[in-house]
Amino acid sequence: MAGLAGRLPLGGGREVALALLSVSRLASGLLPLDSLPLEDRQHRATAARVWLASLALPAALRVPLAKAIDATAIGPIPAAGALRVVASAAGTYIDAAASLEIERLVRRLAAIAR
């Protein structure tokens, strides 16, 4: 996703890619090797929501991204579901590699509960 953001011109597509990258990084804090305490995840989610409000994002992505940010403070299963929704909503803005990267993260998050 970082590569995609770096290739895109300033504006909507790049901001979508950066938002997806940020949400994915927040979600990675739920993975066993990178696990963050609940309080840290909540603090990061709150800060990310403030940052998200400053971006020029398509209206159709604002709510799904905000829900995905909030889900990262709850747990891996809600985060996986919210990321899947965001990836679907952002389909026209991201390339196949970024989509695959998100799907891999979703699978890893979903596997935690098993």
N, C-alpha and C positions, 0 to 999 in steps of 0.2 A: 504494500500500500504506500509505503514511503516513496518507492520508485515511481509509482503512478502520480502521486502528488507533485513530485519533482518535475515530471514531464509536462504536466498540464499548465496552461497559461493561468495567470492570476484571474480570480473570479470564481464563479459557481462550481465548476467541476473540481477545481483544486480545493476549494473549501469543503466540498463534500468528501473528498479523499482524506483531507486532514481530520475532519470530524470522525470518519470511520476509523482512521488510524488511532485516534485518541480513545474512542470507545473500546476498540480492540485492546489497547494497552491497559485500560481500566479493567476489562474483563480478564486479562491475563493475570491480574492480581488475585484471581480465584483459583488458579492452577496450583497443584500441590507444591511444586518446587519454588513458585513465586508467591505463595500465599501471603496475603496481608491480613492483619487483624481487621475486624469489622469496623472499628472506629476509624482506622486509616482509610478504608474503602468508602465510608460515608463522607469523610472530609474531602476526599478526592472527587467523589461524585458531585458534591455541592459546588466545589470550585469549577468542575468541568461544565456544569449547567450554566454558571455565570459566563464562562468563556463561550459556550455554545450560543448564547444569546447575542454575542457580538458578531457572529458570522452571518454572511449573506447566503443563506441556504434556501433551496426551494421549499415552499410551504409544505409540500407533501412529505418532506423528510424531517421537518422540525420536531414533530411529535414523536415519531418512531425513534429518533436519535435521543431525545430527552428520556423516553421510557427505557431505552437501552442503558443510558447512563445510570438511571435510578436502579435498574435491575442489577448492575454490578455491585451495588451496596447491599443487595439482598442475598444472592447466592448463585451458584453455577447454573442451575436449571432455569431460573428466570432469565439470567443473562444469556444463556444459549438461545432461548426462544426469542428474546428481544433482538439479538444479533441477527437471527435468521430473518426476522421481519424487516430489519433495516437493510440487510443485503438485498432482499427482494425489492424493496422500495427504491434502492439506489442502483438497481441493475443497469439503467441507461447511463449512469455516470462513472461506473467502474469497469475495468477490463476483466478478462477471464482470470488472470493471475491474482488480482485483488479479491475477486469473488471466491476463488479456491482457498486463499489464505483465510478468509473469514469462515468458510465452511469447515476448514480443518480446526480452527479454534472452537467453533460450535461443537464439533464432534468430541474434542478433548474435554470441553466443559460438561457435555452430556454424559461422558464416560465417568465422571467423578462420582455421580450418584449411584452408579452400578455397583 
